[in-house]
Amino acid sequence: MIDITDFSIYWTAGVFLAFIFDWICIAFRWRRIEFISKPLAMLSVILWTINAIGWEIHGLLILLVLAQAFGLIGDILLLKSEHWFIGGLSAFLIGHLLYNSLLAIIIRDSFLPGLSGFQLAWRLLVVLILWALILLYFYKTFKPLSVGKSISMRLWEAIQLYGWILSGLVVLAIFTILVIPEFLWLSLTLPVGAFLFLISDMLLSYNRFVRPIKNAKLWVRISYHLAQFGLAVGFLTVLNA
C-alpha cells in the first residue's frame, strides 16, 4: 500500500526545483539549456512517482508510469522541430489514453460496485453535462480553423480526437471524486491536474493556431508541469483509497 502521508519532502522539493529551472530557461529564452531543462522536469515527476511507490512498479502502477513516460517522450519530440509536432501530439495522446484507462479500471473495479442505480445515474448526468460544456467551448474556439482552411483536415481531425480524449480525462477524474467512498483532500489534485492539462493544451493550441498570447510558452509550461504533478499525487491518493 502507498503511504500518501509520507511523500518525501526532499523528492517533492526536487520536482519543483526542476520545474522552476525550466520556467527560468523559458523566461530568459535559454533555448539550448531548455533541451535539458524540459525533459528534466518530467523526468523528475516520474522519479518522484517511482520513489513514492517504493520503487516497485506493478499492477495498475505500470499504466501510471507509462502515461508519464509518454509525456516525457512528447516533451522531447516537441523540442526537436515543427516537423515533430504530430509525433509529440501522438505521444501525449497515448499518455492520456493510459490515464483514462487507469481511471476507468479504478472506477469499475473499486467504486462502482458500491453504488445504487440512482447514485450512479445522477453522477453520470453531472459529468456528461460538464463534458458537453467543455466540448462546446472547444468547438466554439477552434472550429473556425477548419472552416477557414487555416489548417489541414488531417491536423484538424487529430486536434478533435485529442480534445475529446483530454476532456474525457477531466470528466473521468471528476467522476472518480464523485464516486470515491472515502473523500481525501489530496484526491482533489486528480481533477485539478486533469483540468490544468486541458488549460495548458488549449493555451498552446490557441497561441499556435488562433492568436498569439503574451508569454504563452511560459504559461503553457507552468500549467503543464503542475498538471502532471497533480495527476501523479491524485492517482496515488485514489489508488491508496
Backbone hydrogen bonds, N-H to C=O, Kabsch-Sander energy under -0.5 kcal/mol:
donor,donor_aa,acceptor,acceptor_aa,energy
4,I,2,I,-1.1
6,D,3,D,-1.8
7,F,4,I,-0.5
12,T,8,S,-2.1
13,A,9,I,-2.3
14,G,10,Y,-2.1
15,V,11,W,-2.0
16,F,12,T,-2.1
17,L,13,A,-2.1
18,A,14,G,-2.1
19,F,15,V,-2.2
20,I,16,F,-2.7
21,F,17,L,-2.3
22,D,18,A,-1.9
23,W,19,F,-2.6
24,I,20,I,-2.4
25,C,21,F,-1.9
26,I,22,D,-2.0
27,A,23,W,-2.7
28,F,24,I,-2.4
29,R,26,I,-0.9
30,W,25,C,-2.9
31,R,29,R,-1.7
34,E,30,W,-1.9
35,F,31,R,-0.8
35,F,32,R,-0.8
36,I,33,I,-1.9
37,S,33,I,-2.6
38,K,34,E,-2.3
40,L,36,I,-1.9
41,A,37,S,-1.8
42,M,38,K,-1.3
43,L,39,P,-2.5
44,S,40,L,-2.1
45,V,41,A,-1.2
46,I,42,M,-2.0
47,L,43,L,-2.5
48,W,44,S,-2.3
49,T,45,V,-2.3
50,I,46,I,-2.5
51,N,47,L,-2.5
52,A,48,W,-2.3
53,I,49,T,-1.5
54,G,51,N,-1.6
55,W,50,I,-3.1
56,E,53,I,-0.7
57,I,55,W,-0.5
58,H,56,E,-0.7
61,L,58,H,-1.7
62,I,59,G,-1.4
63,L,60,L,-0.6
64,L,60,L,-1.4
65,V,61,L,-2.4
66,L,62,I,-2.4
67,A,63,L,-2.4
68,Q,64,L,-1.9
69,A,65,V,-2.3
70,F,66,L,-2.3
71,G,67,A,-1.4
72,L,68,Q,-2.0
73,I,69,A,-2.3
74,G,70,F,-2.5
75,D,71,G,-2.2
76,I,72,L,-2.1
77,L,73,I,-2.6
78,L,74,G,-2.4
79,L,75,D,-0.8
79,L,76,I,-0.6
80,K,76,I,-0.9
80,K,77,L,-0.7
81,S,77,L,-0.9
84,W,81,S,-1.5
85,F,82,E,-1.7
88,G,84,W,-2.7
89,L,85,F,-2.8
90,S,86,I,-2.5
91,A,87,G,-2.0
92,F,88,G,-2.2
93,L,89,L,-2.2
94,I,90,S,-2.3
95,G,91,A,-2.0
96,H,92,F,-2.5
97,L,93,L,-2.2
98,L,94,I,-2.2
99,Y,95,G,-2.3
100,N,96,H,-3.0
101,S,97,L,-2.6
102,L,98,L,-2.4
103,L,99,Y,-2.3
104,A,100,N,-2.7
105,I,101,S,-2.3
106,I,102,L,-2.3
107,I,103,L,-2.8
108,R,104,A,-2.5
109,D,105,I,-2.7
110,S,106,I,-2.3
111,F,106,I,-0.8
111,F,107,I,-1.1
112,L,107,I,-2.6
114,G,111,F,-1.0
115,L,112,L,-2.2
120,L,116,S,-2.2
121,A,117,G,-2.2
122,W,118,F,-2.2
123,R,119,Q,-1.2
124,L,120,L,-2.4
125,L,121,A,-2.3
126,V,122,W,-1.9
127,V,123,R,-2.1
128,L,124,L,-2.3
129,I,125,L,-2.1
130,L,126,V,-2.0
131,W,127,V,-2.5
132,A,128,L,-2.2
133,L,129,I,-2.1
134,I,130,L,-2.3
135,L,131,W,-2.5
136,L,132,A,-2.2
137,Y,133,L,-2.1
138,F,134,I,-2.4
139,Y,135,L,-2.8
140,K,136,L,-2.1
141,T,137,Y,-2.0
142,F,138,F,-2.5
143,K,139,Y,-2.1
145,L,142,F,-1.5
146,S,142,F,-0.6
146,S,143,K,-1.1
147,V,143,K,-1.6
148,G,144,P,-2.4
149,K,146,S,-0.7
150,S,145,L,-1.8
151,I,145,L,-0.7
156,W,152,S,-2.3
157,E,153,M,-2.4
158,A,154,R,-1.9
159,I,155,L,-2.6
160,Q,156,W,-2.3
161,L,157,E,-2.4
162,Y,158,A,-2.4
163,G,159,I,-2.6
164,W,160,Q,-2.4
165,I,161,L,-2.2
166,L,162,Y,-2.7
167,S,163,G,-2.2
168,G,164,W,-1.8
169,L,165,I,-1.5
170,V,166,L,-1.6
171,V,167,S,-2.2
172,L,168,G,-2.7
173,A,169,L,-2.3
174,I,170,V,-2.2
175,F,171,V,-2.6
176,T,172,L,-2.2
177,I,173,A,-1.6
178,L,174,I,-1.7
179,V,175,F,-1.5
180,I,176,T,-1.5
183,F,181,P,-0.6
187,S,184,L,-1.4
188,L,185,W,-1.6
189,T,186,L,-1.6
190,L,187,S,-1.6
192,V,188,L,-2.1
193,G,189,T,-2.4
194,A,190,L,-2.2
195,F,191,P,-2.6
196,L,192,V,-2.4
197,F,193,G,-1.9
198,L,194,A,-1.9
199,I,195,F,-2.4
200,S,196,L,-2.8
201,D,197,F,-2.4
202,M,198,L,-2.1
203,L,199,I,-2.6
204,L,200,S,-2.2
205,S,201,D,-2.4
206,Y,202,M,-2.7
207,N,203,L,-2.5
208,R,204,L,-2.0
209,F,205,S,-3.1
210,V,205,S,-0.6
210,V,206,Y,-1.8
211,R,206,Y,-2.4
216,A,213,I,-1.8
219,W,215,N,-2.1
220,V,216,A,-2.9
221,R,217,K,-2.2
222,I,218,L,-2.6
223,S,219,W,-2.2
224,Y,220,V,-2.1
225,H,221,R,-2.7
226,L,222,I,-2.3
227,A,223,S,-1.8
228,Q,224,Y,-2.5
229,F,225,H,-2.3
230,G,226,L,-2.5
231,L,227,A,-2.6
232,A,228,Q,-1.9
233,V,229,F,-2.5
234,G,230,G,-2.7
235,F,231,L,-3.0
236,L,232,A,-2.0
237,T,233,V,-2.1
238,V,234,G,-2.6
239,L,235,F,-2.8
240,N,236,L,-1.7
241,A,237,T,-1.5
